[in-house]
Amino acid sequence: MNADQVQLLVDEMAVRTVLNEYCLRLEVDTFEDWMDLFTEDSIYEVYKKVLKGKDEIRALLSLAPHGVHLGGPMRITLAGDKAETIQNYLFIGEADAAWNMGWYFRTVVRTDDGWKIAHTTVKMVKIGTGKPPILAVPKPA
């Protein structure tokens, strides 16, 4: 394995770590720990809104419901100091209040402080309340 191949693996692992931390920090750490994953000028598209910069992201998403974010498999396409990523997800709100599932499309960039999320588009495929249908397992007869 040559130095370029090793660097590619190191970069991919660093991007995976950022994306794994995205779901964990939302629910386990503080909101500001989660915000640290983003660039200062990050763009976040969700709920038919385009949020520009950390202040706008913080203002809206700090009001989002709590629950569990389950991040699924991810595809990472690296090109130098930039990575385009796709990841599916399921969010289940506390006390079965609300849920949604869909896709995260993200651009992650290398900064002086490591890899950070520069752009996120959340594409919700299904939204509901109560238990998500995939969790509604019938009781045995």
C-alpha atoms as a printed R data frame, in Angstrom:
    type eleno elety resid chain resno       x       y      z
1   ATOM     1    CA   MET     A     1   0.000   0.000  0.000
2   ATOM     2    CA   ASN     A     2   1.464   3.369 -0.989
3   ATOM     3    CA   ALA     A     3   1.270   6.690  0.895
4   ATOM     4    CA   ASP     A     4  -1.675   7.992 -1.199
5   ATOM     5    CA   GLN     A     5  -3.717   4.864 -0.458
6   ATOM     6    CA   VAL     A     6  -2.955   5.149  3.244
7   ATOM     7    CA   GLN     A     7  -3.977   8.838  3.228
8   ATOM     8    CA   LEU     A     8  -7.241   7.938  1.485
9   ATOM     9    CA   LEU     A     9  -8.038   5.403  4.223
10  ATOM    10    CA   VAL     A    10  -7.117   7.876  6.975
11  ATOM    11    CA   ASP     A    11  -9.341  10.545  5.392
12  ATOM    12    CA   GLU     A    12 -12.257   8.145  4.950
13  ATOM    13    CA   MET     A    13 -12.041   7.066  8.600
14  ATOM    14    CA   ALA     A    14 -11.954  10.711  9.703
15  ATOM    15    CA   VAL     A    15 -15.081  11.508  7.650
16  ATOM    16    CA   ARG     A    16 -16.840   8.393  9.008
17  ATOM    17    CA   THR     A    17 -16.021   9.530 12.542
18  ATOM    18    CA   VAL     A    18 -17.629  12.942 11.911
19  ATOM    19    CA   LEU     A    19 -20.782  11.313 10.497
20  ATOM    20    CA   ASN     A    20 -20.991   8.793 13.344
21  ATOM    21    CA   GLU     A    21 -20.574  11.591 15.885
22  ATOM    22    CA   TYR     A    22 -23.389  13.548 14.185
23  ATOM    23    CA   CYS     A    23 -26.068  11.155 15.496
24  ATOM    24    CA   LEU     A    24 -24.403  10.448 18.828
25  ATOM    25    CA   ARG     A    25 -23.681  14.038 19.820
26  ATOM    26    CA   LEU     A    26 -27.259  15.082 19.120
27  ATOM    27    CA   GLU     A    27 -28.586  12.808 21.838
28  ATOM    28    CA   VAL     A    28 -25.702  11.977 24.169
29  ATOM    29    CA   ASP     A    29 -23.546  15.113 24.276
30  ATOM    30    CA   THR     A    30 -24.419  18.790 24.439
31  ATOM    31    CA   PHE     A    31 -25.918  20.668 21.511
32  ATOM    32    CA   GLU     A    32 -22.743  22.777 21.289
33  ATOM    33    CA   ASP     A    33 -20.675  19.578 20.966
34  ATOM    34    CA   TRP     A    34 -22.880  18.706 17.981
35  ATOM    35    CA   MET     A    35 -22.462  22.203 16.519
36  ATOM    36    CA   ASP     A    36 -18.685  21.745 16.650
37  ATOM    37    CA   LEU     A    37 -19.026  19.243 13.785
38  ATOM    38    CA   PHE     A    38 -19.926  22.075 11.365
39  ATOM    39    CA   THR     A    39 -17.933  24.769  9.586
40  ATOM    40    CA   GLU     A    40 -18.756  28.348 10.609
41  ATOM    41    CA   ASP     A    41 -20.418  28.981  7.213
42  ATOM    42    CA   SER     A    42 -22.163  25.615  6.991
43  ATOM    43    CA   ILE     A    43 -25.464  25.352  5.116
44  ATOM    44    CA   TYR     A    44 -28.226  23.108  6.480
45  ATOM    45    CA   GLU     A    45 -31.338  22.358  4.434
46  ATOM    46    CA   VAL     A    46 -34.292  20.869  6.317
47  ATOM    47    CA   TYR     A    47 -38.063  21.445  6.631
48  ATOM    48    CA   LYS     A    48 -38.002  23.326  3.286
49  ATOM    49    CA   LYS     A    49 -35.673  25.890  4.880
50  ATOM    50    CA   VAL     A    50 -32.088  26.798  4.033
51  ATOM    51    CA   LEU     A    51 -30.119  27.705  7.149
52  ATOM    52    CA   LYS     A    52 -26.867  29.575  6.548
53  ATOM    53    CA   GLY     A    53 -24.136  29.590  9.171
54  ATOM    54    CA   LYS     A    54 -23.945  28.179 12.654
55  ATOM    55    CA   ASP     A    55 -26.175  30.874 14.183
56  ATOM    56    CA   GLU     A    56 -29.156  30.031 11.938
57  ATOM    57    CA   ILE     A    57 -28.564  26.289 12.358
58  ATOM    58    CA   ARG     A    58 -28.395  26.671 16.144
59  ATOM    59    CA   ALA     A    59 -31.520  28.872 16.297
60  ATOM    60    CA   LEU     A    60 -33.775  26.345 14.547
61  ATOM    61    CA   LEU     A    61 -32.302  22.949 15.356
62  ATOM    62    CA   SER     A    62 -31.823  23.623 19.072
63  ATOM    63    CA   LEU     A    63 -35.653  23.531 19.203
64  ATOM    64    CA   ALA     A    64 -35.907  20.107 17.507
65  ATOM    65    CA   PRO     A    65 -37.366  17.218 19.527
66  ATOM    66    CA   HIS     A    66 -35.092  14.812 21.366
67  ATOM    67    CA   GLY     A    67 -35.000  11.095 20.761
68  ATOM    68    CA   VAL     A    68 -32.729   8.606 19.065
69  ATOM    69    CA   HIS     A    69 -31.037   9.142 15.714
70  ATOM    70    CA   LEU     A    70 -30.023   5.904 14.029
71  ATOM    71    CA   GLY     A    71 -27.571   6.538 11.236
72  ATOM    72    CA   GLY     A    72 -27.360   3.795  8.645
73  ATOM    73    CA   PRO     A    73 -24.692   2.826  6.157
74  ATOM    74    CA   MET     A    74 -22.891   5.644  4.435
75  ATOM    75    CA   ARG     A    75 -21.305   6.194  1.068
76  ATOM    76    CA   ILE     A    76 -18.281   8.477  1.008
77  ATOM    77    CA   THR     A    77 -16.752   9.848 -2.175
78  ATOM    78    CA   LEU     A    78 -13.471  11.588 -1.428
79  ATOM    79    CA   ALA     A    79 -11.806  14.177 -3.677
80  ATOM    80    CA   GLY     A    80  -8.825  15.809 -1.984
81  ATOM    81    CA   ASP     A    81 -10.018  18.031  0.864
82  ATOM    82    CA   LYS     A    82 -13.722  17.394  0.178
83  ATOM    83    CA   ALA     A    83 -16.047  14.429  0.637
84  ATOM    84    CA   GLU     A    84 -19.579  13.976 -0.710
85  ATOM    85    CA   THR     A    85 -21.592  11.599  1.471
86  ATOM    86    CA   ILE     A    86 -24.979   9.908  1.597
87  ATOM    87    CA   GLN     A    87 -26.391   8.204  4.690
88  ATOM    88    CA   ASN     A    88 -29.837   6.895  5.523
89  ATOM    89    CA   TYR     A    89 -31.311   7.524  8.966
90  ATOM    90    CA   LEU     A    90 -34.244   6.915 11.278
91  ATOM    91    CA   PHE     A    91 -35.192   9.361 14.033
92  ATOM    92    CA   ILE     A    92 -37.530   8.209 16.806
93  ATOM    93    CA   GLY     A    93 -38.726  10.961 19.124
94  ATOM    94    CA   GLU     A    94 -39.017  10.582 22.879
95  ATOM    95    CA   ALA     A    95 -42.157   8.807 24.100
96  ATOM    96    CA   ASP     A    96 -43.034   7.887 20.490
97  ATOM    97    CA   ALA     A    97 -43.972  11.525 19.913
98  ATOM    98    CA   ALA     A    98 -42.718  11.772 16.345
99  ATOM    99    CA   TRP     A    99 -40.460   9.967 13.925
100 ATOM   100    CA   ASN     A   100 -39.015  10.460 10.495
101 ATOM   101    CA   MET     A   101 -36.676   8.647  8.192
102 ATOM   102    CA   GLY     A   102 -34.819   9.485  5.068
103 ATOM   103    CA   TRP     A   103 -31.420  10.502  3.804
104 ATOM   104    CA   TYR     A   104 -28.627  12.840  4.828
105 ATOM   105    CA   PHE     A   105 -26.690  14.254  1.877
106 ATOM   106    CA   ARG     A   106 -23.581  15.986  3.210
107 ATOM   107    CA   THR     A   107 -20.449  17.716  2.027
108 ATOM   108    CA   VAL     A   108 -17.596  17.329  4.508
109 ATOM   109    CA   VAL     A   109 -14.413  19.373  4.130
110 ATOM   110    CA   ARG     A   110 -10.933  19.262  5.607
111 ATOM   111    CA   THR     A   111 -10.242  22.324  7.787
112 ATOM   112    CA   ASP     A   112  -7.375  23.349 10.061
113 ATOM   113    CA   ASP     A   113  -9.460  21.782 12.870
114 ATOM   114    CA   GLY     A   114 -10.058  18.486 11.054
115 ATOM   115    CA   TRP     A   115 -12.954  17.345  8.890
116 ATOM   116    CA   LYS     A   116 -16.170  19.369  9.316
117 ATOM   117    CA   ILE     A   117 -19.642  19.350  7.762
118 ATOM   118    CA   ALA     A   118 -19.982  22.202  5.255
119 ATOM   119    CA   HIS     A   119 -23.398  21.371  3.776
120 ATOM   120    CA   THR     A   120 -26.260  19.111  4.832
121 ATOM   121    CA   THR     A   121 -29.467  18.366  2.983
122 ATOM   122    CA   VAL     A   122 -32.018  16.300  4.917
123 ATOM   123    CA   LYS     A   123 -34.435  14.488  2.640
124 ATOM   124    CA   MET     A   124 -37.273  13.109  4.762
125 ATOM   125    CA   VAL     A   125 -38.957  10.199  3.032
126 ATOM   126    CA   LYS     A   126 -41.542   9.397  5.726
127 ATOM   127    CA   ILE     A   127 -42.782  11.356  8.725
128 ATOM   128    CA   GLY     A   128 -45.183  10.140 11.388
129 ATOM   129    CA   THR     A   129 -46.254   9.998 14.998
130 ATOM   130    CA   GLY     A   130 -46.424   7.044 17.335
131 ATOM   131    CA   LYS     A   131 -44.265   4.018 16.585
132 ATOM   132    CA   PRO     A   132 -42.627   3.848 13.174
133 ATOM   133    CA   PRO     A   133 -44.243   1.007 11.176
134 ATOM   134    CA   ILE     A   134 -40.932  -0.835 10.967
135 ATOM   135    CA   LEU     A   135 -40.961  -1.124 14.783
136 ATOM   136    CA   ALA     A   136 -44.576  -2.272 15.066
137 ATOM   137    CA   VAL     A   137 -43.960  -5.989 15.449
138 ATOM   138    CA   PRO     A   138 -47.146  -8.021 15.843
139 ATOM   139    CA   LYS     A   139 -47.484 -10.061 19.022
140 ATOM   140    CA   PRO     A   140 -47.262 -13.827 18.572
141 ATOM   141    CA   ALA     A   141 -50.623 -15.599 18.481
